[in-house]
Amino acid sequence: MRRRIISLTVLAALVATVLFALPLGIAVLKYYRDDTTADLERAADAAALAVSHELNTGLTPHVPPPDEDDEAEGQVGIYGPDGRLLAGHGPAVGGPIERQAASATMDVVTGREGGELVLAVPVVSGARTTGVVRAAVPVADLTLRVGLTWLGMAGLAVAAIGASWLMARRFTTRLVRPLDELVCAAERLGDGDFTARGPRAGITEIDRVGEALDATAARIGRTLERERAFSAEASHQLRTPLTGLRLQLEAALQTPGADPHDAIRAGIASADRLERTIEDLLALGRERRAPRAELDLDALLDEVRQAGAGLLEPHGRALRIIRQDPPPARVAAAAVRQVLGVLLDNAATHGRGTVTVVARDAGDALAVDVADEGPDLGENDPFASAPTGHGIGLRLARSLAEAEGGRLRLSRPDPPTFTLLLPTADPCPDGQHP
């Protein structure tokens, strides 16, 4: 690109120089020719005035010395009517130009004779021509003057084209450098460095590309960070059904006399819950989801009862579910199922005693409280990511609740009670679902 821009710039300068130099060169040639003719005419007129008296009286004329600035010095000759050279410089016998001037049909006669540019003027006394003044300059002198001028013009043209080349290199470097930096930023972005940012060159078009690259890098970085966080939280979420399945199998091994079919059936139920959890997480991880239907709270609470039994009964703990006229809610069942699963797992892992789940009416929201008889949480933030990783699941549960237009909060630290608030109406009135 750099070479192409420089080549086009130099070519444009060359074309412009040629288009300007051609008429200027022709004008220079015409100017020098006219200027030389004017010099010859002045020299011839001055000589004609000086020798007219001698020619009219039949005396031998004497050519006056030329002025210091007269470029026709030594080129003036005086001829008689018969065409013979009387004084000055020139051929011994005049040529066609001198004869034409002697006929007195024209005041000034110009032309070329041999290698000279010649101008002849007649000297007239009344109706009689008494002589001819011839002024001449070598054509080579005129050619030299024109050639030197053209050479100077060519030098200026070369200098102009060279300046164009230097300026093109400078501006091309300024133009290409931000593009090279954009390439480096794009390569860093391709290598996974989402902190890469494009340069600002002060050129609108390049700056717009840099801004688009920056926006893309930031968007990809946020997306990847969100996906990584979701993957970490989702993997933590899968431990709940796996823990229940493990506890059921361990309990079956510790009671050899028990019917193995019951343990197998419980294991299959836990495997089904694990499969359901995986499906829910995959569905919730998609950017576009299906339109929300009305939540089947009875079926959801029944699933909570089964999951809670698998988590709590092996430890001799109980699960109690209470319904207090809960209103209908239009939210994704998968999200609510996973939130309650996190709360149950949290109560089973960190709580004590009976776990109570209450579904109630909270005005314009459906509230689901999950409480246990564990120790006072005090000032601790259960949603913070602790070194043990206990806050990961709760953070996932909160993000899922907020994605459905609801909230998840610690409503009471003692006994520990978490409350899930879900809107009773569709949180997207226009029917557009994320």
N, C-alpha and C positions, 0 to 999 in steps of 0.2 A: 504493500500500500504506500509506504514511504516513497519508493522509487517511482511509482506511478504518479503520485501527486507532484513530485519534483519534475518529472518529465513533462507532464501536462502544463505546469507553470512555465517552464522554459520554452515549450513549444508555443504557448500563447504569447509570451514576450517576443519570440522570434517572428511570429506572424505579424504582430503589431508593429515591430520595427521595420520589417520589409514593406508593409503597406504604407508606412509613413515615409520610409527612406526613398522609395521609388519616385514618387512625385517631387520630393524635395531634391533628389539628385538631378532630375530633369530641370527643375527650377534653377538650380545652381549653374547648370550648363548654359541655360539661356541667359542668366544674369551675367556671367563672365563674358559671353559672346557679345551681348549688348554693351557691356562696360568697355570691352576692348574696342568695339566699333566707335563708341563715343570718344575714347581717347585718340583714336586715329583721326576722327573728324576734327577734333580740336587742334591736333597738330597740323593737319592739312589746312585748315582755315587760317591758323596763325601764320603758316608759311606763305599762303596765297596773299595775305595782306602785306606781308613783308616784301614780296618780290613782284607785286603787281605793277609798280612803277617802272622797274627795270624791263619787265616783259613788254609793257605798253610802249616804251621808248626805244626798244631794240637793244638795250644794254645786256651785258652778261649778268644773270642773276646770281646772288650769293645767298645760300641757305642760312637763315639765322640759327644761332645755337639754341638747342632745346632747353626747356626748363629742367631744373633738377628732378622734378617729380614726373617729367614726361616719359612714359614707358615706351614711346615710339622713337627714343633717341637713336640717331644714326640710321633711321629707316625712311627718311623723307627725301624725295627726289623731285627735281624740276624738269619738265619735258616741254619741248617746243610743239607748235601745232603739227609739225611733221612727224612727231613721235620720237625724236632723238633726245637723249638725256643731256641736259644743259648743265646741271649742278646736282649735288647731293648723291644719294645712294640709290641704286636700282639697276635694272638691266639697261644695256646700252640703247636698246630700242624698246619702246613701250609695247605692251601687249594689247589684247582686246579691251581690257578695262580702260587703259589710258586712251585708246582710240575712241571708245564710246564716250568718254568724258570730253575729248577734244571736239566731238561733234556738237557739244553744248546743248544736247537734247535733255540732259538731266543735270540737276545741281550736284548730286553725289552719286557715285557709282561704286558699288562694293562687290567683292567676289574673291575667289581663290585663284592664285597663280602659282603653280608649282607647290612649294611647301610654305607659302605665305598667305596671310589674310591681307588683302589689298583694298585700299579706299582711295579714290581719285576724285578731285574737284577741279573744274575748269576755271581759268583766269580769263575774264571777259573784259573787253574794252568796247563799249557800245554793242554793236552786233557782231563784232569780230572776236574770235577766241585767240588770245595771244600766248597761251600756254596751259599746261596741266600740272597740278601738284599731286604727287603720288606719296601716300603714306602706307607703310606695310609693317607687319609684325609676323615673325615666324609662328606657324600653327603649333609648333612644338611648345612654344611658351604658353599659349593658351591651354594646350592639353596638359601641361605641367601644373598650371594653376588649378584647373578643374580636378586633375588627378589627386593633388595634395588635399584639396577640400573633401573630395570623396573619401580619401584615406582617413582624414580626420573624422568624417561621419561614420565610417566603418569602425574606427576605434571607439567612438562613443556608443555605437550599437553593441559592440562586444562588451563594453563596460556595463551597459544597461542590462544585457542578457546575463552577464556574470552577477550583477547585483540581484537580478531576479532569481538566479540559482541560489545565491546565498540566503536571500529572504525566504525562498521556498524551503530550504533546508531548516532554517530556524523555525518557521511557522509549522512545518511538518513535524519537527521534533516536539513542538508544543502540542500539536494535535494528536500525535501518535502515542506520546508518553502516557496520557490517561487511558488510552485504549489498551496499552500493554498492561497497565495496572489493573484495568478491568479484567483482562485475561487472567492475570495472577489471582485476582479475587475470585473469579469463577472457578479456577482450578482448586483453590483452597476450599471453596464451597463444595465442589465435587468430591474432595477428599474428606469431607465431614466436618470442616471447620466452619460452623455457622455463625461465628463472630466476624467473619470476613466482611468487609465493607468496601464499596467502590469509592474511587477518588472523586473530587470535585474539581473540574477544570475551568469553570467559568464559561463553558460552551453549552448552550441550552440542550442540544440534542444529546451530547455525551453525558451531561448531568442527569438527564431523564433516564438514560440507560442505567447509570449508577444508582439512582433512586429506586428503580424497579428491581435491580439486583439486591439492594439492601432490604427492600420489602420482602422479596422472595426468601432471602437468607433468614430474616427474622421469622417469617411465617413457617419455614421448614424447621427452624430451630425450636419454635414453640410446639409445633406438631410432634416432633421427635421427642421433646422433653415430656410432653403430655402422654405420648404412647409409652415411653419408658416408665413413667410414674404409674400409668395404668397397668402395665405389665407386672411391675413389682407389687402393686396393691392387689391385682387379680390373683397372682400366685399365692399371696398371703391368704386371700379369700378361699382358695381351694383347700386350705388345710382343714377347714371346719368339717366338711363331709368326710375327708380322709381320716380325721381324728375320730369321728363317730364310728366309722367302719372299723378302725383299728381297735377301739374300745370294745365293740361288740364281739369281734373275733377273739380278743384276749379274754373277755368274760366267758365265751363259749369254751375256751381251752381250760380255764380254771374250774369249770364244772363238768367233769367227764361224764357224769351220769345224765346230763341234760340231753334233751332231744336235739340232735344236730340239725334237723330240718328247720327248727325255729331260728337257729343261728344263721343258717343259709338264707332263709327268707329275710331276716333282718339285714344281712349283708347285701342281698340284692336290692332291698329298699334303699340302703345307704348308697349303693352304686348308682341307683336311679337318681338320687338327690345330687350326687356328684356330677352325673351327666347333665342334669338340669342346671346346675350351677355353671358348668362350662358353657352351655348354650346361652344362658342369661348373660354371662360376661361377654361372649362374642357379640350378642345382639346389642348390648349396651355400649360396646366399643365402636360400633359403626357410627359414622357421622349422621346418616339418615335413618330414621326409625319409622316404624309403622305408626299410623294414627292411634292415639290412645283410646282404649275402650274403658268402660266402667269397671272398676276394680271388683273382682269377686272376693270379697273379704272372708267369707266363710271357708272357701277352698284354701285361701292363703293361710288362715289361722289353723286349719287342719294340717297343712304342711309344716307349720311352725310347731304344732304339737308333736308330730312325728319326729322332726329334727331335734327338738328339745329332749324328747325321750331318749334318743340315741346318745345325746351328749351328757345328760344329767343322771339318768337311772344307774349307769355303772358306778357312779360316785354316791349313790344313795340320796340324791337330791330330787326335788319334785318341780314340776312345771304347772303353773296355774294360769288359765286364760279366762279373762272376764270381758264380756261385752256389755257396754252401757249405751245402748241405742246409737251406735256409730252411724254417721251420715254416709251416703255414697260418695265416692271419689273417682275421678277420671284421670288415672295415672297408669304408668306402665307397671304391670304386675311383676315383671322380672326385676325392676329396680327396687320395688318395695320388698320383694322376697330376699334380695341380697342384703338390703339394709337390715332387715330383721335377723337374717342369718349372722351378720357381723355382731349385732347386739347380743344374740344368744351365745355366740362363741365367746364374746367378751365376758358375759356373765358366768359362763361355765368355767372359763380359764382364770379369771381374776376375782370372781364373786364368791359368795357363800349362800348356803341355805336355799330356800325356795325362790324360784324365779317367777315373777308375776308379769303377765302381759295383759294390758288393759287397752281395749279399743273403745274410744269414747268420742262424744261430740264436743268440739272445742270452738263452737260458734261457726265461723266460716271455714272451718278446717276439720279434717279427720285426724284425731290424735291417737297415737299408739305409744303407750308407756311400757318400757321394759325395765323392771326393777329387780334387785336381788338384795340379800341381807349381808352384803359385804361391808368392809370397813369404810369409814368416812374418807372421801376423796380429797377433802380440804380445798386448798388453793391450787392443786395440780390441774393442769389442762390435759384432759384425757385425749384430746385430738392432736396433741403435739407428738411428733415422732420421737419416741424414747429410744435410748440405746438398745433396748431389748426388742424394739420393733413393734411394741404393743399398740402404738398409735396409728400404724399403717392402715389397719382395717377400718378403724373409726374414720380416718380421713377419706377413705374410699366411700364409706357409707354416707358421709356428709356430702361429698361431691355428687353422688348418685341422687340424693334427696334434692339438692339444689337444682340438678338438671331437670327434675320433674316439677320444678316450681315450688318445692316444699322446703322444710328446714329440719335439721337434726341438732339437738342441743342437750346439754346436761341440765335437766330441769331441777334436780335436787342432788347434792353431793352425799347426803346421809339420810336414809340409805341411798346408795347410788341408783339414780333413776334417769334414764335417757328417754327423751320424748321425740317422736317422729311426727311432724305436722305436715299434712298433705292437703292441698286445695280441694274443695268440694266441687269446683267447676274446672273446665278445661283451662289451663293456664295460658293457652294461646287462643284468644277470642277469634282471631281471623281464620282459624283453622289451619294455620301453617305450623307444622311440627318440625322441630329440628331433627 
